[in-house]
Amino acid sequence: MKKRISLVLALMILLSLCSFARAEQEPLHIEFWHTRGSGANYEVLKNSVDTFNATIGKEKGIFVEEIFQGGYADIVPKLEMASQSGSMPAVGVTSGVRASILLDDGLLADMAPYAAKTGFDFSVFFESLLDVPGNENGQIRSLPYVRSTPVFYYNKTMADAKGLKAPETVAELEAFAKALNTYDPATGDGCWGFELLNDTTYLQGSFLWQLGQPLVGEGGTAPCLEGSLLKLFTDWIRWIDEGWCRPFDSTGAQNTATEMFYQGKLACFVASCGSLSNIYKFSKEAGIELGVSYYPTYDIDNRAVSIGGGNIILMAGNSEEVTSAGWEFIQFLMSDDMVAAEAIGSGYLPTTKTVENNEAMAKFWEENPLFKVAYDQLAWGHCEETPMFLDRTEFKTNVSNVTSQLIQERNITPEQAIEQIKSISAHLF
């Protein structure tokens, strides 16, 4: 009898050792779908995934595979299709604006129960970054990952040569850009003073917040159509007519603008801080001292800036094992060390309040003050997806298309543009 028991115990030990060996050899494989396919953004993402797999992942038997899925507009339909085919990743990234679509589809898991089990404290984040659709009534459906504020990029070499300082207000921007503008429409030579790209909820959205009538309001309204958008359109057309503001391109607008900036053909523009690492690098290679300043404001007493970019999401519909593993990866990314590494490597905002105490982050800011500008703007930031409005993407597209017609085709007036937006968007409100 004793021999039989000994044999059973020995067999149990052997089986457990085999299971342990299999776990060591075959960790749980989960997928992380993202939107960052090249340059500094991809390098920092890959490093974070590799670091997780070599540390926490190795310890807990989890292996994360990162898979690039295109831009924000591409990843949402792919996630929707994956939910129908049963091939959902554990973790994804989506723009804050498009997260509402996935929320409405029921595809975002609540991270709060998992955080409670692991002791993760959501209070480390800025409230403005958590104040997004889906994060209410104790539930957390997305967390700030690659968030950004738009900043003012300018050729400091040119500005210093003329004794100019970075503008704070829109009025100062006009004077600044005019002083640097040498573009000759007759020959196409010279340097444009400024370019405003077409980004309705982010760039134009910042100006609309400053004017007190944002793009979208509570209860599914469009305050911008009451006057602020007309004001912006009118100013924008005037800037172009005065010859110092370059109309944006129909395709590849930001790439064209930045290339012209490096070539000394564009003096200043506004764009995401998420591009700062690349812009800084290529400006330096071009022999340009880069200047970075706050987003210009219409009202110095009412500063406002949109917070754009992407949130990280835990996907619903997977097994409990996969979902728990996904949370382990997200929790790792949200640690101050990784938040700091992300910000240092890419230029995106460090999203936690506690990161200010991180030694690496503090040292980096001291040595690279340009990278702290966007973080400081969080004091007057508004997430572009707030308040929740399921038809925001369609409304944004409508405004963007009419903006292109106004600025590029020049076949309508600002007043006609507003009436056209009202007409094609009436069914949304």
N, C-alpha and C positions, 0 to 999 in steps of 0.2 A: 504494500500500500504506500509506504514511504517512498519507494523507488518510483511508483507511478506519479505521485505528487511532484517529486523532484523533476521527473521528465516533463510534466506539464509546465512547471515553473520555468524550466530551461527553455522550452519551446516558446513560452510567452516572452521571455527576455529576448530570444533570438528574433522573434517577429517584430518586437518594438525596436530593436536595433536596425533591422532591415527598413522599417518605416522611417526611422530617423535618417538613415543613409539616403533613402529615396528623397526625403524632404531636403536634405543637403544638396542632392544632385538636381532635383527638379523643384525649384521654388515656384510658388504661385505666380503665374504670368498674368499681368494686367496691362491694359493699354492706356496711354495718355495721349489724347488727340489735341493738337494745338495749332496755332496760326503763325508760328514764327519759323520761317524756313531758311533764312540766310543771314549772313552778316553777324554783327555783335549780338543781336537778339537770339539767333539760333545757338551761338557758341555758349552763351550764359545758360540757356535752357538745357542744352546737352550736358553741360557741366553739373547742373543741379540734379539731373536724372542719374548721371554716372555716380555722383557722390552718394545719392540715396542708395543705389544698388550696391555700392561698396561698403555701406555702413548699416543703416537701419534695415534696409532691405535684406542684406546678407544675414543679419542677426535674426530677423523675423521670417525669413523664407519667402520674400516678396521680390519679384523682378518686374520693373517698369520698363515698358517699351514705348518710346516717344514716337508719334507718327504725325507728320505734318499733313494738314488737311486743307490747305489754302487759307484764304482770308476769312474775316468774320462773316461775310455774306455766303461763303461756301460751307462753313462748318455746320451751321444750323440745319440746313436740309439733309446733310449727311448724317447728323445725329438723329434726325427724325426717321430717316430710312433705316438706320441701324436699330432703332427701337422696334421696328416692324419685322426685321429679319432676325432678331435675336443676337446681333453682333455688337451690342453696345459696349463702348469702352468703360472703364471704371471712372476715369477722370477726364474732363474736357475743359476747354477754354471758349468763352464766347464774349462778344462785346456786351457791355452793360445794357445797351438798348435792345439787343436781340434776345437777351436772357428772358424777357417777358414772354416771348413766343414759346420757349421751352418750358417756362413755368406754367403757362396756360395748357400746354400739352401734357403736363404731369410728369415731366422727364427729369426734374431736379429733386434729388434726395435731400432730406432735412439733415444737416450736419450736426445739429444741436445734441441729439442723443449720443452720437459718437464722441463728441467733444466732452460730454459729461463723463463718459467712461474713462477717457484718457486724461482728464483734468485740464483740458485746453481752455484758456480764458479769452473770450471774444472782446473783452474790454481793452485789449492791447491795440485794437484798431481805432482809427479816427471815426467818430460818429458819422461824419458826412460820407465816409466810404461804405459804411454799413447801411445807411439810409437809402436802400434800394428795394424795388419790388421783390417780394418773397421773403424778405427779412423782417418779419413782424410776428407778433403774438408768440414770442419765444422761439420761433423757427428761424433757421439760417440756411438759405438755399443757394447762396453764392458768397464768395469772399474776394476782396480786392487783390488782384494778382499783378497784372501789367497795366496799372492805371497811370494816367498822365494828365497833366495840364498843358495847354498850349503856351509857349513862351515866345518872346520877341527875339529873333536872331538878327544880328547885324554885323556888318563889316567894320570892326573897331579900328582897323588900320585906316580906312577911309574917314571914319568919324573923327578920329584923333587928329588927322591931318587938317581938318576944318574946325577943330576946337568944339565939336559937338558932343553932347552927352545923350545917353539913351532916353527916349521919350517916355513919360509916364502916362500922359493923356492922349486922346485921339487928336486934339488940336496940336499938341507938340509933335505927334507923329507926322502930321501934314508938313510942318515946318522942317522937321528932320529929313524926311524923304525928298522934299523939294530941294533942299540944300545939297543933297548927294546925287540928285538926278542929272545925268548928262546925256540922256538918250535923245537921239536925233531921228525923228520919224521919217525924214526925207532919205536918210542913208541907211537907217537900221543900226547905226553904230552907237557906241556909248553905253552908259550904265543906267538901267531903270532904278528909280528911287525905292519902289516898294511893290510887292505883289501880295494880294489877298487870295488865297485858294478857296475853292468852293467846298465847304464842309459845314453843312447846315446846322447840325446840333452841337458841333464842337467849336469851330471858329466863329461863324456867324452867331451861334448860340451864346457865346460869351458876351458879345456886344448886346444881344437882346436882353440878357440878364441885367447888364449894366443900365440899360434904358428902362428897366422896371417892368417890362412886358416880355416874359420868356416865350420860347417857341410853343410850349405846351403848358397848360395850367391844370389845377385840380378839377376833377369832374369832367375831364374830356373836353377842354376848351383850348382855344388858340389865342392867347393874349397878344402875341406878336402881330396879329392882323388888325389890331386896334391902333397901330401907329408906329411901333418900334421898328418893324421890318421895312416900312416905307421910308423911315428916317435913314436906316442903313443903306437901302437901295439907292436913295437919292444921293447920299454922300459918296457911295462907291462909284456911281456913274460920273459924278463931278470929278472925283480923283482921276478917273481914266481920261475924261475930257481935258483936264488940265495938263495931261501928258506925263505925269510922274508915277502913276500906278499902272502896272502891266496887267492886262487881262489874263486870267488863268487859261491854261491849255485844256483842250477837250479830253485828251488822254495823257496819262503819265504826268499830270500837272506838277506834283511835288518833285518827282525826279528831275523834270526839266528845270524847275525853279532852283533846286539845290545845285545842279550842274552850272547854271548861269551864275549862281552865287560864287562858286569856286573859281569861275573864270573871270570874276570881277565885272560881270554884266548885270548884276542885281545887288543892290546895296542892303536890303533888309526884307524880311518876310516873317510871318508867324506860322508856327507848326508845333507838333507834339514834342514834348521833352523826351519822349521815347526814341527820338531820332538823334538825340544829342551826341551820343558816343560816336556815331558815324559822321555827323556834321563836324564835330570837333576834329576828328582824325583827318578828314579830307580837306578841311579848311587849313589845317596846319601844313599838310602836304603841299597845298597851293600857295603857301607863304602868306596866309591871311590870319590876322589875329581875330579870333571869334569873340563877339560880344553877345551876352545873353541877359535879357532883362524881363521884368514883369510884362504880362500882356497889357497893352495900352487900354486905358479905360475912358469912357465918355465922361464919367463923373468920378473925381478923385475921392469923394466921400462915399461912393457906392461902388467900390471895386467888386468885380465878379468875374469868375472864370469857370468854364465848363471843366468837369473832370470826366475824361473819356477813357478809352482803352478797354481792357478785358478783365473779366472776373473768372476765377476758377470754380468749377462746379463738380459736384459728386453726382454721378448719374444714377437715377432710379431704375429699377427693373432687373438689376443683377442679383446674384446670390448674395447672401449675407457675408460669406467669406470674401468675395470680390469687393463688395462695398466697404467692408471694414479695412481691407488692404488699401483701397483707394483713399480712405480717410487718413491712414498712416502716412501716405505719400503727401497729401495736402497739408497735414499738420507739420511735416518736415519742411515743406516749402514756406510755411508761414512763420517759421522760427526766425528770430532776429538775425542770426548769422546768415541764413539763406536770403532773407529780405535785403540785407545789406549787400550781399554778393550780387543779387539781381540788380539792385540800383546802381552799384558801382560798375557793373559790366555792361549795362544797357542804357542807363539814363532814365529809365522808368522810375516812378515815385516809390520810395520806400513807404510801405503802407501802414506801418505800426508806429505808435507813439513811442514805444520803448526802444526803437532802433536808435534814437538819439544818444542812448547810453552805450551803444555798441562801439567798441574801440575802433574797429575797421572803418565803420561809417563815419565816425567823428574825424578820424585822421584823413579820410578821403575828402570830406567836405572842406577841411582846413587847407588841403593842398589844391583842391579843385572847386572853388566857390561857385563857379557857374552851375554846377550840378545841384546846388541847394536852392536855386531860384524857384524851381517848380514846386518843391516841397513846401517852401514858405507860402506859396499861393494857396495851399489847402485851407488857410485861414478864411478865405472868401470863396471857396470852391462849391460848385453845385454839380452833383453827378448828372450826366446828361440823360440818364434813363428815368429820372425822378421828376414828376410823379408818374406812376404807372399809366401807360396808355397803349393798348394793344395795337392800335393803328398808327403808332408813331412812325414806324419805318415807312409806311405808305405816304404819310404826310411829309416826312422828310424828303422822300423821293420826289414828291410833287413840287416842293419848294426848290429843291436842288435843280430839277429840270427847268423850271421857270427862271431860276437864277442864271442858268447857262444861256437861256434864250435872251435874257436881258443884257448880260455882260458880254457874251460872245457874238451873238447874232445882231444885237442892237436894233431889233425890229419892233420892240415895245418900250413903253415908258415905265418908270417905276410904279406909277399909279395903275397902269394896265396890268403890270405884273401882279400886283396885289389882288386885283379883281379876278385875274385868271386863277390864282391860287385858291381864292375863295370858291370859285365856280367848280373846279375839279376836285376840291376837298370837302364840299358841302355835305356829302353823304357820311363823312367821318365824324362829324360833330353833332 
